[in-house]
Amino acid sequence: MAEKKNIKDLFDATAYDKSGDKLGSVKEIFVDDRTGQPTFVEVNHGLFGMSSSLVPLRGHRLEDGKLNLAFEKDRIKDAPGLDAEKGLTPEDQNRIYAHYGLDRADEGDTYVTDADRNAGQQQAAAGAGTGAAAGAGTTSKGGTTTANGAGDQEIIRSEEQLNVDKDRVATGEARLRKYVTTEKETVEVPVSREEVRVERTPISESDAKNYDGNIGEQEASVTLHEDKVNVSKESVPVEKVSLGKEQVTDTKRYSDDVRKEHIDTEGVKGTDDVDGKRK
């Protein structure tokens, strides 16, 4: 016979998926109205545990504060969203089982219920005028704990939650600045010039006939030319530079301590809410 564990241990457990990936804390527990055994849990997941999903407890194991569920994280996150505050109808339960592909599976660990601890005392409690209404501690068909009748005493449980907000603030300023530097630039330019060359040729017979035979002084001149380089500078546009902005999205993780109020019961017969969560 499998060892029975305390349902209260589920409230203090941290849920993990089939592969051992962490999901989050247990938000609510739903029990079978006939056996008193837990059948579903609502577990928190996502950033800061803001999301939650209903998960069948079939095939689960609870060891050392770790609730090991029989399903992968992706399937748990995609579970159908139901209003658990109104209880779970048989149709709701069938819808959940269909999502997880369940027909029959290992029920997993079993738990000690308040009915086990108070067997034989409910008859004496009925109509005893202790302030508890008749039928208190029974469960609805959906598996949620309910209390019927008048005269019930209640307290409100509160807890702190992390609220995330964003403000857009200036973090810096970017500017374009233009400045001047001086560099030496060398350009090679081909230039040409004229040089004097002495050429000697024999006198032809026709030139000799035209010679007058006078001997004397005579001059001849030749004009020489060369290329002269003129250097000038001009400013021309070569490039246009501008500043632009683009939106980049990152993810930052923030953690802080939060306080929670817990509720326990003393001297109450039957199954009751513990820590503000449904059994």
Long-range contacts (C-beta under 8 A, 24 or more apart in sequence): 2-109, 2-110, 3-109, 3-110, 4-110, 4-111, 4-112, 4-116, 5-62, 5-109, 5-110, 5-111, 5-112, 6-111, 6-112, 7-31, 7-38, 7-111, 7-112, 7-113, 7-274, 7-279, 8-274, 8-275, 9-62, 9-65, 10-38, 10-41, 10-62, 10-67, 10-111, 11-274, 11-275, 11-277, 12-65, 13-62, 13-65, 13-66, 13-67, 14-65, 14-66, 14-67, 15-41, 15-43, 15-44, 15-45, 15-55, 15-67, 15-69, 16-66, 16-67, 16-68, 16-69, 17-69, 17-71, 17-72, 17-73, 17-76, 18-68, 18-69, 18-70, 18-71, 18-72, 19-72, 19-73, 20-68, 21-73, 23-69, 23-73, 23-76, 24-49, 24-52, 25-49, 26-67, 26-277, 27-52, 27-277, 28-84, 28-277, 28-278, 29-277, 29-278, 29-279, 30-54, 30-84, 30-88, 30-142, 30-143, 30-144, 30-278, 31-113, 31-139, 31-143, 31-145, 31-271, 31-279, 32-139, 32-143, 33-138, 33-139, 33-140, 33-141, 33-143, 35-113, 36-113, 36-114, 36-115, 36-116, 36-139, 36-271, 37-107, 37-110, 37-111, 37-113, 38-111, 38-279, 39-93, 39-143, 40-88, 40-93, 40-96, 40-143, 41-67, 42-84, 43-67, 43-69, 43-76, 45-73, 45-76, 45-77, 46-77, 48-162, 48-164, 51-77, 53-77, 53-79, 54-79, 54-80, 54-82, 54-84, 54-88, 54-96, 55-79, 55-100, 56-96, 56-97, 56-100, 56-102, 57-107, 57-108, 58-102, 58-105, 58-106, 58-107, 58-108, 59-105, 59-106, 59-107, 59-108, 60-108, 60-109, 61-108, 61-109, 62-109, 70-105, 70-106, 70-108, 71-100, 75-99, 75-100, 84-144, 84-278, 86-142, 87-140, 87-141, 87-142, 87-143, 87-144, 87-146, 88-141, 88-142, 88-143, 88-144, 89-141, 89-142, 90-141, 92-142, 93-142, 93-143, 113-271, 114-269, 114-270, 114-271, 114-272, 115-270, 115-271, 118-269, 118-270, 121-269, 122-269, 122-270, 125-269, 125-270, 132-268, 132-269, 136-270, 136-272, 137-268, 137-269, 137-270, 137-271, 137-272, 138-270, 138-271, 139-271, 144-278, 145-271, 145-272, 145-273, 145-278, 145-279, 155-263, 157-261, 157-262, 157-263, 157-275, 157-276, 158-261, 159-258, 159-259, 159-260, 159-261, 160-258, 160-259, 160-260, 161-258, 162-254, 162-256, 162-258, 164-254, 174-243, 175-243, 176-241, 176-242, 176-243, 189-229, 191-226, 191-227, 191-228, 191-229, 192-226, 192-227, 193-224, 193-225, 193-226, 193-227, 194-224, 194-225, 194-226, 195-224, 196-222, 196-224
